[in-house]
Amino acid sequence: MKKFMDENFLLQSQTAIKLFHEHAKKMPIYDYHCHLSAKEIAEDINFDNIGQAWLAGDHYKWRAMRTNGIAEKYCTGDASDYEKFEKWAETVPMTIRNPLYHWNHLELQRFFNINALLSPETCKEIYDKSSALLKTPEYSVRNIMKKMNVKILCTTDDPVDSLQYHQKIKNDGFEIKVLPAFRPDKAMAVNNTSIYIKYLKKLSEVSNTKINDFSSLMDAIDKRHGLFHDFGCRLADHGVEYLFAEDYTQEEIDKIFTKVISSTSLSIEEIAKFKSAFLYEASRLNNKRGWVQQLHIGAFRNNNTRLFQKIGPDTGFDSIGDYPQGDSMVNFLDRLDKTNELAKTIIYNMNPRDNALIASMIGNFQDGSFPGKIQFGSGWWFLDQKDGMEAQMNALSNMGLLSRFIGMNTDSRSFLSYPRHEYFRRILCNLIGNDVENGEMPADMALLGKLVEDISYNNAVNYFGIEL
């Protein structure tokens, strides 16, 4: 029987062990997509305790706690940090076979050298030891990132954001490059016209643009896009149910915009046409400035109306969506490719049924201009666990080139979640190691070692082209 989460955790063969310890483990982290706070990095904060560091904003944990019968007071409510941590310690033993169980214990090991299992019995000891360390200068958020060998990270930022904290980080000369990523989802969210009009007012103010039609909307977006570019941004991010690619005319979009600013509700068809026009024009901007665009598709968000109205979005009431993806995806990509305006593109999938669809789709738009120009993104959200990562890499291997894959990103709001990169790399090495042991790959460690190092880090460096 193997020891739980020892140095060879998830590594089932000698080849996998060698690949991880001699190749994957040493590679730095290129975190090209996350939800970390630029403000907290700029201020180089220390967390007061492990409860604050782990549970504030982590809807993965809140979701598990609710499922375990924990009241909302201990998730998003006014309970103390220690009370919330107690309830999390009560929940952790119940998360067996959920990736949270692995992630939490990896973080305890890597950051705090704690090998004990978190439970009600160990709660106080683990809380006290980890919290004491988190208060020391060595555990400020910048030092946590350095401890994990992070070389670059890209936050997720709205076009109306001032980017003042990114400027401070740059002015401080922080050795880890922290760049914004442009996420204009709110600028196309016409489902609720009253909320959208308020957003347009903010966008108009920060862009110094009078927005009175679709053309001026895109002028404002272009100005902010250019400002982000000047701050070093080279990535856009779009979170959509599917890749909107309805046919439309400019006259139709102008009429729809007029209805929006007059607070008239739109039909489902009008919303789809407007989002199609916006996503197309935003994608053209991404190509114009040589950016990479990330497309996160398929999330079914805010399903619990009562709790959404009470505590808001991004709180753990989302699920895998079953939206049809194929027709819209090919129409979206092809529309841009027809005029040679398709930027480097990463497509992240939410529904595992669509793995083969996306893995085959990206091959249609590889044009020889750059290795792996169109990427099938790493396992995301409900799929960033062992089965999901293996399924994504198997589909990509069977229908594309795993060797050109840009690997994992953290996609997290927690500074303590960087061991997820280790988790991914162990799974990658085990996948390759099993093929070698089965005689399906040559035992060429120079070839395979380079493959692992490239997927872990080098491919992302080359793909994004950002000077480190």
Order of alpha helices (4+ residues) and beta strands (2+ residues): alpha-beta-alpha-alpha-alpha-alpha-alpha-alpha-alpha-beta-alpha-beta-alpha-alpha-beta-alpha-alpha-beta-beta-alpha-beta-alpha-beta-alpha-beta-alpha-alpha-alpha-alpha
